[in-house]
Structures are given as structure tokens and as C-alpha cells.
Amino acid sequence: MTVWIINPFDNLPTEGYRPQRYWMMAEAFAAAGHDVVLWTQDWSHAKKSRREIHPSGASFSLRFVHVLGYGRNICLERIWSHWRFARNWRELADRSESKPQLVVVSSPPLFIGREVRSFCSRTGARYIVDIMDAWPETFERVAPRWTLAWMRSIAGGNYRAASGISAVTKSYIELAKGYGAKCPVHLCYHGIRLPTQLPERSKRDGDLPVKLVYARNMSLSYDLATVVDAVKSDEGLELDLAGSGPDEPSLRARAADCGRIRFHGYLGETELRNLLAKADVGVVPMFDESCVGVPYKLADYVAAGLPVASSLHGETAELLASHNAGITYQVGDAVAFCKAARLAAESVRSSTSLARIFDADRLYGEYVEFAKSIAGLT
């Protein structure tokens, strides 16, 4: 069958990053013999810059939709860009000679889901909403709930009309059901390609500083200020930050030239892997109000064999506890963070059992089987 996968946000391997969710999903469909098109935008969500279009060398087609750029994760320009992405995609989709039997569309953004809903109604294709984040719930921290009613209306319509719902966490599946979704559902965590031999951490020298690492976005959802303050106050901790975002300038100022805090910017796949290999603990300093259940970075950390210090409760805390892979602390508490970081470094010897939960080959192979059932092929 012909499968279209739509997500504007993921980084691309052609840009030097490791393959992320939708790229690996597209590869899994292609490996199973399906004709696959992966749609993305020509604006890098991570770098907030125009993408250079390179040949992908992939086993599927990669198509770019033109959008206007935006400078922050929360701004009117981003909403406008999402709207244009949806409208421009619709025009390209309607002109496409080959039409899909199945569409997998990420949520967020929401406008594209509405366009996919309409497109599938016209063409007879089925579609799966793959929930990556809770929109608009995550914005209730910064906006009155009544102002988000229009977003809830779109999200609910997308979920209820879908042929299937998949999600990166159990809570998002329940969220869709709360909107009235009655279709089949499937849990699919963020996948990562695991090495043939998962790394085992050797017992660390207790006289050396605990090396902490943080990867990816620096924005409103992350309590990095507490982490920076904690490391500044404790000479037995070091922190490497790989990534960027709107909060990076304030975090650099907060670090106040502390030599034990190092900013690396966005790193390519090899550079990030090397940085993780030198670390003792991976840090997930997220607010529960962010509505994130299981973040991308958790898979990165445990695949590198790192124990984790996390402030996320819910499913992430449950996974860390059940696999003895990390420590959960209270967000905003620098003392609690220091204790959690040290305890994780000293008491967690292996996170390999949790890493296997995120095995991309298994996860996306199972996803293809779920999608085939939705398309009526099994």
C-alpha cells in the first residue's frame, strides 16, 4: 500500500542528527514493502532556520512543504506557520498523482490533522493520529483555558474521526479517549537504534565530579534554571548542555562563567554519542505541567547506558523505578536535584533493561502491523 507520514518537527539524518521517530517509521514501512512518502517542512524546528534540501538517500520519498519561519516555540508566528504548513500540504496532496491508502499524521500540529481528515474523507484513505504531545493542554500553563477552546475543538475532531490512534505515552491515549475517540489504539514509545552490545557503566571513582548531561531543547517546559543553580552550588557536579532554544541566553547568563557548566549547542549524532559516553547521569528536568509523558531524551540516555535524574512523574517515573534506571526528584528543588544526581550516579549500574523498551526495530515493526490492521490488510 501507499503510506504517507506527516510530521514537520523531527530533525533529519541529512542534517547530521540521529534518525528520529518518523524517519525510522518510514524506514519500517518501506522495509515491509510499502510505498512511503515522508512529508516535513522546509524550516528546522530545532534550529529555527531555513533547511538546506539534500538528497536523502532513504528507501522512501522525502517531500518538503514550504512554511514561514518562527523564532520561538510559543508565538503567533508559529501558529501562522502551522496553518500555512497545513494549507500548503493540502495543495500539494491534491495535486499528487499517487494517493495513499493510509496516512499517519503527527499531533501536534493540529491544523494538518484537520486537513488530513478532510483529505481522507475525499479520497477514501484511512488515517492514524500519532500523538506526540498534548495540545492544547500543554499551553494551559501560559494561557487561560477558555482561549484554547478552538484548539480543543480541532484536536477532538481529529481524534474522533481517526481510523486509529497511536501515542508515545499511555496518558495521551487516555487523552484521545477523553475527547471521544472510539477507534483502535496503539502505544509506541520513541524508538532508538540500539547498539549490538548495550554499554555497561563501570563503577565510577567517587572522588571525581559527577558528570551530568542534558540534551535537546532549552525552553519553557524545562526547569534548567534549577539544574544550573544546583551545579553552581555544588563543586562535585559538572554539567554539559547539548542543544539550544529560547532560554539558552538566560541560562548562559545564569551560569555566570562557571567552568563546570559547558554549552555545546546542537550536536550531530556522532558528537552527541561521544558526549553521552563520557557522562555519568542524564538529566530530564521537566515540569509535569508540560504534559510530556515519556520524552525523546530518555531513550537517548538509556541507550547510552546512562542512569537518569528526572523530575517527571507519571509514566517516566514508573519506567525508571520499575527498571531501576534512575531517580525522580521534585522539580524546582536544587537540593533534591543534587541528591538525585548523586544517587543515580552511585546506585544505578545499568539502564539496559529500560533501553530495550525503546528498541526501534521492535517498536516500528509493531507499528507497521498496527497500521496494516487499520488499513484492513490483516
C-alpha positions in Angstrom: 0.0 0.0 0.0 1.0 3.6 -0.3 1.6 5.3 3.1 2.0 9.0 3.7 3.6 10.1 7.0 3.4 13.7 8.0 5.4 15.5 10.7 7.1 18.9 10.4 9.2 18.9 13.6 11.6 15.9 13.7 15.3 16.5 12.9 16.6 14.7 9.8 19.7 12.4 9.4 20.6 14.5 6.4 21.2 17.4 8.9 23.6 15.3 10.9 21.2 14.1 13.6 20.3 10.5 14.6 17.1 9.2 12.9 14.1 10.2 14.9 10.6 8.8 15.1 9.1 9.4 11.7 12.2 8.7 9.7 12.5 5.3 11.4 8.8 4.7 11.0 9.1 5.4 7.3 12.0 3.0 7.0 10.0 0.3 8.7 7.1 0.7 6.3 9.5 0.7 3.3 11.3 -2.4 4.7 7.9 -4.1 4.8 7.4 -3.5 1.1 5.1 -0.4 1.2 5.5 2.7 -0.9 6.2 5.6 1.6 6.3 9.4 1.4 7.5 11.3 4.5 6.3 14.9 4.5 8.1 17.5 6.5 8.6 21.3 6.4 11.4 23.3 5.0 12.0 25.1 8.3 14.1 23.5 11.1 12.0 23.5 14.2 15.1 22.8 16.3 17.5 25.4 14.8 14.8 27.9 13.9 16.4 28.3 10.4 15.6 27.5 6.8 16.5 24.0 5.9 19.0 23.1 3.2 17.4 20.4 1.0 19.8 17.5 0.4 19.2 14.1 -1.3 18.1 11.8 1.5 19.5 8.5 0.3 16.5 6.9 2.0 14.3 3.9 1.0 11.3 6.2 0.8 10.4 9.6 -0.7 11.0 12.8 1.3 8.9 15.8 0.5 9.2 19.3 1.9 6.4 21.7 2.4 7.2 25.4 2.4 6.3 27.4 5.5 7.1 30.8 7.0 9.6 30.6 9.8 9.2 31.3 13.5 11.7 32.2 16.3 10.1 30.8 19.4 8.2 27.7 20.3 5.3 29.7 21.7 4.4 32.7 19.5 1.8 33.8 17.0 4.2 33.3 14.1 4.4 29.6 14.9 0.6 29.2 14.8 0.6 31.0 11.5 3.4 28.8 10.2 1.4 25.7 11.2 -1.6 26.9 9.4 0.4 27.6 6.2 2.0 24.1 6.5 -1.4 22.6 6.5 -2.8 24.7 3.6 0.4 24.2 1.5 0.4 20.5 2.2 -3.3 20.2 1.1 -2.4 21.9 -2.3 0.5 19.5 -2.8 -1.5 16.5 -1.7 -4.4 17.3 -4.0 -2.1 17.7 -7.0 -0.2 14.4 -6.3 -0.9 11.8 -8.9 -0.4 8.9 -6.4 -2.8 8.9 -3.5 -2.3 7.0 -0.3 -4.4 4.2 1.2 -3.1 5.2 4.7 -1.9 8.5 6.3 -0.1 8.7 9.6 -0.2 12.3 10.8 1.5 13.6 14.0 -0.3 15.6 16.6 0.9 18.4 17.1 0.5 20.4 15.0 -3.3 20.4 14.8 -4.2 22.2 11.6 -2.5 19.5 9.5 -4.7 16.9 11.2 -7.8 18.8 10.2 -6.6 18.9 6.6 -5.7 15.2 6.6 -9.2 14.5 8.0 -10.7 16.3 5.0 -8.3 14.8 2.5 -9.1 11.3 3.7 -12.8 12.0 3.6 -12.5 13.0 -0.1 -10.1 10.2 -1.2 -11.3 7.3 1.0 -8.0 6.8 2.7 -7.7 5.9 6.3 -5.7 7.9 8.8 -3.9 7.4 12.1 -3.3 10.3 14.5 0.1 9.7 16.2 0.1 11.8 19.4 3.5 13.3 20.2 2.4 16.0 22.7 -0.8 17.1 24.5 -2.1 20.1 22.6 -3.7 22.3 23.7 -3.3 21.0 27.3 0.4 21.9 27.5 -0.4 25.6 26.8 -2.7 25.8 29.8 0.3 26.9 31.9 0.7 30.1 29.9 -2.8 30.9 28.6 -6.3 30.9 30.1 -8.1 27.7 29.3 -11.0 29.4 27.6 -8.7 30.9 25.0 -7.7 27.4 23.9 -11.3 26.2 23.1 -10.6 26.4 19.3 -7.6 24.1 19.7 -9.6 21.6 21.7 -12.3 21.6 19.0 -9.7 20.8 16.3 -8.0 18.1 18.4 -11.2 16.5 19.3 -12.4 16.4 15.7 -9.1 14.9 14.6 -9.3 12.1 17.2 -12.9 11.2 16.8 -12.7 10.9 13.0 -9.4 8.9 13.0 -9.3 5.3 11.9 -6.6 4.7 14.6 -4.8 6.5 17.4 -1.2 5.9 18.4 0.8 7.7 21.0 4.2 7.9 22.7 2.7 7.5 26.2 -0.3 5.9 27.8 -1.6 9.2 29.1 -2.0 10.5 25.5 -4.1 7.5 24.6 -6.4 8.3 27.5 -6.4 11.9 26.4 -7.8 10.9 23.0 -10.4 8.7 24.6 -11.4 11.6 26.8 -12.1 13.6 23.6 -14.4 10.8 22.4 -12.1 8.7 20.2 -13.6 5.2 19.8 -11.1 3.7 17.2 -8.3 1.1 17.9 -5.3 2.5 19.8 -1.6 1.6 20.0 1.2 2.6 22.4 4.5 3.2 20.6 7.3 4.8 22.7 10.0 6.9 21.0 12.4 4.4 19.3 16.1 4.5 19.1 18.5 2.2 17.3 20.3 0.2 19.9 23.9 -0.9 19.6 24.6 -4.6 19.2 26.1 -4.5 22.6 24.4 -2.2 25.1 27.0 -0.3 27.2 27.5 -1.3 30.8 28.7 1.5 33.1 31.8 0.7 35.1 31.8 1.7 38.8 32.8 5.3 38.9 35.5 6.8 41.0 33.7 8.6 43.9 36.5 11.2 44.1 35.7 12.5 40.7 32.9 15.0 39.9 29.6 13.6 38.8 29.3 14.5 35.1 25.8 15.4 34.2 24.5 15.8 30.6 21.4 17.4 29.2 20.4 17.1 25.6 17.9 18.9 23.3 15.6 21.9 23.8 16.0 24.8 26.2 12.6 26.3 26.6 9.6 26.8 28.9 8.9 23.1 29.6 12.3 22.5 31.1 13.5 23.6 34.6 17.1 24.0 33.6 17.5 27.1 35.8 17.3 24.9 38.9 19.8 22.5 37.4 22.3 25.3 36.6 21.9 26.8 40.1 22.4 23.3 41.6 25.6 22.7 39.7 26.9 26.1 40.5 26.4 25.5 44.2 28.0 22.0 44.3 31.6 21.7 43.2 31.2 18.0 42.9 28.9 18.3 39.9 29.6 19.2 36.3 27.1 19.8 33.5 27.2 19.6 29.7 24.3 21.0 27.8 23.8 19.9 24.2 21.1 21.8 22.3 19.6 25.3 22.2 16.4 27.2 22.5 14.9 30.5 23.6 16.1 30.1 27.2 19.8 29.5 26.3 20.9 33.2 26.6 19.4 33.4 30.1 20.9 30.1 31.1 24.3 31.2 29.9 24.0 34.4 32.0 22.8 32.3 35.0 25.8 30.0 34.7 27.9 33.2 35.2 31.1 31.7 33.7 31.1 28.7 35.9 33.7 26.5 34.3 31.9 23.3 35.4 28.9 24.2 33.1 29.6 23.9 29.4 27.2 24.8 26.5 27.8 22.9 23.3 25.0 24.0 21.0 23.3 21.4 18.7 25.5 18.4 18.2 25.4 15.9 15.4 24.8 12.3 16.0 28.4 11.3 16.5 29.3 14.2 18.7 26.2 13.7 20.9 27.0 10.0 21.2 30.6 10.8 22.3 29.3 13.4 24.9 26.9 10.9 26.4 29.6 8.2 26.6 31.6 10.5 28.9 28.7 11.4 31.2 27.6 9.7 34.4 24.0 10.8 34.5 21.4 12.1 32.0 19.1 14.8 33.2 15.3 15.2 32.5 14.4 18.4 34.2 10.8 18.8 33.1 7.7 20.3 34.6 4.8 17.9 35.0 2.6 20.7 33.7 4.4 20.3 30.3 2.1 17.3 29.9 5.1 15.3 28.5 4.8 11.6 29.4 8.0 10.0 28.0 10.4 12.4 26.3 12.8 11.7 23.4 15.8 12.3 25.6 15.0 9.4 27.9 15.7 7.0 25.0 18.9 8.7 24.2 20.2 8.5 27.7 19.4 4.9 28.5 20.6 3.7 25.1 23.9 5.2 26.1 23.8 3.2 29.4 23.2 6.3 31.5 21.2 6.4 34.7 18.7 9.3 34.8 17.8 12.1 37.2 14.3 13.1 36.3 11.6 15.5 37.7 8.9 14.0 35.5 6.3 12.0 37.5 3.8 9.7 35.9 4.9 7.2 33.2 8.6 8.3 33.1 8.9 7.9 36.9 7.2 4.5 36.7 9.6 3.3 34.0 12.7 4.5 35.9 11.5 2.8 39.1 10.5 -0.5 37.5 13.7 -0.9 35.6 15.9 0.6 38.4 17.2 3.1 35.8 17.1 6.4 37.6 15.9 8.7 40.4 12.9 11.0 40.4 13.2 14.4 42.2 10.9 17.3 42.9 11.1 20.0 40.2 12.4 23.4 41.4 14.3 21.9 44.3 18.1 22.4 43.8 19.0 20.4 46.9 16.7 17.5 45.8 18.3 17.6 42.4 21.8 17.3 43.7 20.8 14.3 45.9 19.1 12.6 43.0 22.0 13.2 40.6 24.5 11.7 43.1 22.2 8.8 44.0 21.7 7.9 40.3 25.4 8.0 39.7 26.2 5.9 42.7 23.4 3.4 42.8 22.3 2.7 39.2 24.8 0.4 37.4 22.8 -0.4 34.3 19.8 1.0 32.4 19.9 -1.6 29.6 16.6 -3.2 30.5 14.9 0.1 30.1 16.8 0.8 26.9 15.3 -2.4 25.3 11.8 -0.8 25.8 12.9 1.8 23.2 14.3 -0.6 20.6 13.3 1.0 17.3 13.3 -2.3 15.3 10.7 -3.8 17.5 8.7 -0.7 18.1 8.3 0.4 14.5 7.9 -3.2 13.3 4.9 -3.5 15.6 3.7 -0.1 14.4 3.6 -1.3 10.8 1.5 -4.3 11.9 -0.9 -2.0 13.7 -1.2 0.3 10.7 -1.9 -2.7 8.4 -4.8 -3.7 10.6 -6.2 -0.1 10.4 -5.8 -0.2 6.6 -7.6 -3.6 6.5 -4.6 -5.6 5.3 -4.6 -8.1 8.2 
